């Protein structure tokens, strides 16, 4: 091959390579242009979310919460477009109600909540403050002493007990707890002192009656000197795990908090109560009076 032919070949190769590069850039831009910006729900927006088999939330969203960065990988994990956060409301909040839909309509809807949670907050004692998305499990999970954070998950098939009441029955049968008469009498639930295996530190757990007759019981855990977790895992609405965090100084309001949560879920839910799961009355354990 002479020198002229070599130069022509080289120019052709370079042109071909540049053509493929430009083609790739154009295709990439076209592909990117086809991806719409994810919609981030806004305050006042009317949403319809099927979160559980028998729980379809239809409501207008409350004020949006501020984001708390989780560090250098925050941009990867923070996805507000898939969050199912309803808002923050006074404990006596009365939401707008909407007409029920048929079970056939419910079954045509996809289950939402890609991050796995349905969330909302309550405000106690007429307090007003801004909400953040600080982790409910973290040491600074509450934004204010009068805040209640509610986090709900769809219930999986691998849960340890059928219901909260079964957990209480199992705990009592283990004989590991020492009944705490003083705390039980003060707040109206059954409290026990016990030690985790391999630990000499006394821990405390309580169980109480829910204000909702379709909920078998509530579990109250003292996480440290300042805050409380109240939990329930129940077949209601097709299966839910409910986690509630609030400050220990508001422990006397645990029943009001419980009642507000179930009242709001009932008001927001537009699915019909036609399922045997919703209609059944669960087993309720015997509590001390």
C-alpha positions as CSV (number, residue, x, y, z in Angstrom):
1,X,0.0,0.0,0.0
2,X,1.6,3.4,-1.0
3,X,1.7,6.4,1.2
4,X,-1.3,8.1,-0.5
5,X,-3.5,5.1,0.0
6,X,-2.4,4.8,3.7
7,X,-3.3,8.5,4.3
8,X,-6.7,8.0,2.7
9,X,-7.4,4.9,4.7
10,X,-6.4,6.6,7.9
11,X,-8.7,9.6,7.2
12,X,-11.5,7.2,6.4
13,X,-11.0,5.3,9.6
14,X,-11.0,8.5,11.6
15,X,-14.2,9.8,9.9
16,X,-15.8,6.4,10.6
17,X,-14.9,6.5,14.2
18,X,-16.1,10.1,14.6
19,X,-19.4,9.2,12.9
20,X,-20.0,6.4,15.4
21,X,-19.1,8.7,18.4
22,X,-21.5,11.4,17.2
23,X,-24.1,8.8,16.5
24,X,-23.7,7.5,20.1
25,X,-24.0,11.0,21.5
26,X,-27.2,11.7,19.5
27,X,-28.8,8.4,20.5
28,X,-27.8,9.1,24.2
29,X,-29.4,12.6,24.0
30,X,-32.5,11.3,22.4
31,X,-32.8,8.5,25.0
32,X,-32.3,11.0,27.9
33,X,-34.8,13.4,26.4
34,X,-37.4,10.6,26.5
35,X,-37.0,10.2,30.2
36,X,-39.5,12.6,31.9
37,X,-38.6,14.3,35.1
38,X,-40.1,12.3,38.1
39,X,-43.1,13.9,39.6
40,X,-42.6,15.0,43.2
41,X,-46.0,15.2,45.1
42,X,-46.8,18.8,46.3
43,X,-48.8,20.3,49.1
44,X,-52.5,20.4,48.3
45,X,-52.2,17.8,45.6
46,X,-55.0,15.2,45.4
47,X,-53.5,11.7,45.4
48,X,-54.8,8.2,45.2
49,X,-52.4,5.6,46.5
50,X,-53.2,1.9,46.8
51,X,-50.7,1.0,49.6
52,X,-52.1,-2.3,50.9
53,X,-54.5,-4.9,49.5
54,X,-57.4,-3.1,51.2
55,X,-56.0,0.3,51.9
56,X,-56.4,2.9,49.2
57,X,-55.5,6.4,50.4
58,X,-57.3,9.3,48.7
59,X,-56.5,12.7,50.2
60,X,-55.0,16.1,49.7
61,X,-51.4,16.2,50.8
62,X,-50.3,18.4,53.7
63,X,-47.2,20.5,54.0
64,X,-44.1,18.8,52.6
65,X,-41.2,18.0,55.0
66,X,-37.7,19.2,54.7
67,X,-35.0,16.8,53.7
68,X,-32.2,15.9,56.0
69,X,-29.0,14.8,54.1
70,X,-27.7,11.3,55.0
71,X,-24.2,12.0,53.7
72,X,-22.2,11.6,50.6
73,X,-24.5,9.0,49.0
74,X,-27.6,11.0,49.7
75,X,-28.4,11.8,46.1
76,X,-28.5,8.1,45.3
77,X,-31.0,7.1,48.0
78,X,-33.2,10.3,48.3
79,X,-36.1,9.7,45.9
80,X,-39.0,12.0,47.0
81,X,-41.0,11.0,43.9
82,X,-41.6,7.5,45.3
83,X,-42.3,8.5,48.9
84,X,-45.8,8.1,50.3
85,X,-45.7,10.9,52.8
86,X,-49.2,12.4,53.5
87,X,-48.2,15.3,55.7
88,X,-48.1,16.6,59.3
89,X,-51.4,17.4,61.0
90,X,-52.8,18.3,64.5
91,X,-53.9,15.2,66.3
92,X,-57.6,16.3,66.0
93,X,-57.3,16.9,62.2
94,X,-60.5,16.0,60.2
95,X,-59.6,15.3,56.6
96,X,-61.9,15.6,53.6
97,X,-63.7,12.4,52.8
98,X,-64.2,10.9,49.4
99,X,-66.6,8.3,48.0
100,X,-65.7,4.6,48.3
101,X,-64.8,2.7,45.2
102,X,-65.6,-0.9,44.3
103,X,-63.4,-3.8,45.1
104,X,-63.1,-4.5,41.4
105,X,-61.6,-1.0,41.0
106,X,-59.2,-1.6,43.9
107,X,-57.9,-4.8,42.4
108,X,-57.1,-3.0,39.1
109,X,-54.8,-0.6,40.9
110,X,-51.1,-1.3,41.4
111,X,-49.7,-1.4,44.9
112,X,-47.6,1.8,45.4
113,X,-45.0,3.0,47.8
114,X,-41.7,1.9,46.2
115,X,-39.8,2.9,49.3
116,X,-41.9,0.5,51.3
117,X,-43.6,3.0,53.6
118,X,-46.7,5.0,54.1
119,X,-45.9,8.0,56.4
120,X,-47.5,10.9,58.2
121,X,-47.0,12.9,61.4
122,X,-49.2,14.2,64.2
123,X,-48.7,17.3,66.4
124,X,-49.7,17.2,70.0
125,X,-50.6,19.9,72.6
126,X,-51.4,22.5,69.9
127,X,-47.8,22.8,68.9
128,X,-46.7,24.0,65.5
129,X,-43.4,23.2,63.9
130,X,-41.7,22.2,60.7
131,X,-41.4,18.5,59.8
132,X,-38.2,16.8,58.4
133,X,-37.6,13.4,57.0
134,X,-35.1,12.5,59.8
135,X,-35.0,8.7,60.2
136,X,-37.6,7.5,62.6
137,X,-35.1,5.0,64.0
138,X,-32.3,7.5,64.6
139,X,-31.3,9.2,67.8
140,X,-32.7,12.5,66.4
141,X,-35.7,11.0,64.7
142,X,-38.2,13.5,66.2
143,X,-38.2,17.2,65.1
144,X,-40.0,18.4,68.2
145,X,-41.0,17.1,71.7
146,X,-44.7,17.2,70.6
147,X,-44.3,15.3,67.3
148,X,-45.6,11.9,66.5
149,X,-44.1,10.1,63.5
150,X,-46.1,7.2,62.0
151,X,-44.5,4.8,59.6
152,X,-46.5,1.9,58.0
153,X,-45.3,-1.1,56.1
154,X,-47.2,-3.7,54.1
155,X,-46.9,-6.9,56.1
156,X,-44.8,-9.8,54.7
157,X,-45.5,-13.5,55.0
158,X,-42.4,-14.1,57.2
159,X,-43.5,-12.2,60.2
160,X,-42.8,-14.0,63.5
161,X,-46.3,-13.8,64.9
162,X,-49.8,-13.7,63.4
163,X,-50.6,-10.5,65.3
164,X,-49.5,-8.3,68.2
165,X,-51.6,-10.3,70.6
166,X,-49.8,-13.5,69.6
167,X,-46.5,-11.7,70.4
168,X,-47.8,-10.7,73.8
169,X,-49.0,-14.3,74.5
170,X,-45.6,-15.7,73.5
171,X,-43.8,-13.2,75.7
172,X,-45.9,-14.0,78.7
173,X,-45.5,-17.8,78.2
174,X,-41.7,-17.4,78.1
175,X,-41.7,-16.4,81.8
176,X,-38.9,-13.9,81.1
177,X,-40.8,-10.8,82.3
178,X,-41.3,-9.4,85.8
179,X,-44.6,-7.5,86.0
180,X,-44.2,-3.8,86.7
181,X,-47.2,-2.8,88.8
182,X,-46.4,0.9,89.2
183,X,-45.9,1.7,85.5
184,X,-48.8,-0.5,84.5
185,X,-51.2,1.2,86.9
186,X,-50.0,4.7,85.9
187,X,-50.7,4.3,82.2
188,X,-53.2,1.6,81.8
189,X,-51.2,-1.2,80.1
190,X,-49.3,-4.2,81.1
191,X,-45.5,-3.6,81.6
192,X,-42.7,-6.0,82.2
193,X,-39.1,-5.8,83.2
194,X,-36.8,-8.3,81.5
195,X,-33.2,-8.9,80.4
196,X,-32.1,-9.7,76.9
197,X,-30.0,-12.9,76.7
198,X,-26.4,-12.2,77.6
199,X,-27.2,-8.8,79.1
200,X,-27.5,-7.7,82.7
201,X,-29.3,-4.5,81.8
202,X,-33.0,-4.4,82.7
203,X,-35.2,-3.5,79.7
204,X,-38.9,-2.7,79.7
205,X,-41.8,-3.6,77.4
206,X,-45.5,-3.0,77.6
207,X,-48.6,-4.2,75.9
208,X,-51.9,-2.5,75.8
209,X,-55.4,-2.4,74.2
210,X,-55.9,-0.5,71.0
211,X,-58.8,1.8,70.6
212,X,-59.6,0.0,67.4
213,X,-61.4,-3.3,68.0
214,X,-59.9,-4.7,64.7
215,X,-56.4,-4.4,66.2
216,X,-55.5,-7.2,68.6
217,X,-53.1,-5.2,70.8
218,X,-50.3,-2.6,70.9
219,X,-46.6,-3.1,71.9
220,X,-44.9,-0.2,73.7
221,X,-41.1,-0.1,73.8
222,X,-39.0,2.3,75.9
223,X,-36.0,2.9,73.6
224,X,-34.2,5.2,76.0
225,X,-35.1,7.8,78.7
226,X,-36.6,10.1,76.1
227,X,-38.6,8.3,73.4
228,X,-41.1,5.6,72.8
229,X,-41.9,3.2,70.0
230,X,-45.5,1.9,69.8
231,X,-46.0,-0.9,67.3
232,X,-48.7,-3.2,65.9
233,X,-48.5,-6.0,63.3
234,X,-52.0,-6.9,62.2
235,X,-54.0,-8.5,59.3
236,X,-56.1,-5.3,59.1
237,X,-56.3,-3.8,55.6
238,X,-54.8,-6.9,54.1
239,X,-51.7,-6.8,56.4
240,X,-49.9,-3.8,58.0
241,X,-47.0,-3.2,60.4
242,X,-47.4,0.1,62.2
243,X,-44.5,1.9,63.9
244,X,-45.2,5.0,65.9
245,X,-42.5,7.2,67.6
246,X,-43.2,9.9,70.2
247,X,-41.5,11.5,73.1
248,X,-41.8,9.8,76.5
249,X,-43.1,13.0,78.0
250,X,-46.3,12.4,76.0
251,X,-46.8,8.8,77.1
252,X,-50.0,9.7,78.9
253,X,-51.5,10.4,75.5
254,X,-50.8,7.0,74.0
255,X,-54.5,6.1,73.6
256,X,-55.3,9.4,71.9
257,X,-52.4,8.8,69.5
258,X,-53.6,5.3,68.7
259,X,-57.1,6.5,68.1
260,X,-56.0,9.3,65.8
261,X,-54.0,7.0,63.6
262,X,-56.8,4.5,63.0
263,X,-59.3,7.3,62.6
264,X,-57.2,9.0,59.9
265,X,-56.5,5.7,58.0
266,X,-60.3,5.0,58.0
267,X,-61.1,8.5,56.8
268,X,-58.4,8.4,54.0
269,X,-59.3,4.9,52.8
270,X,-61.7,4.7,49.9
271,X,-61.6,0.9,49.6
272,X,-64.8,-0.9,50.6
273,X,-64.9,-3.0,53.8
274,X,-66.0,-6.2,52.0
275,X,-63.1,-8.5,52.9
276,X,-63.2,-11.1,55.6
277,X,-59.8,-9.9,56.7
278,X,-61.1,-6.4,57.6
279,X,-64.4,-7.7,59.0
280,X,-63.0,-10.2,61.4
281,X,-62.7,-9.5,65.1
282,X,-59.2,-10.5,66.2
283,X,-58.3,-12.4,69.4
284,X,-57.7,-9.9,72.2
285,X,-55.5,-11.0,75.1
286,X,-56.6,-10.5,78.7
287,X,-55.0,-7.4,80.2
288,X,-54.7,-6.5,83.9
289,X,-57.2,-3.9,85.0
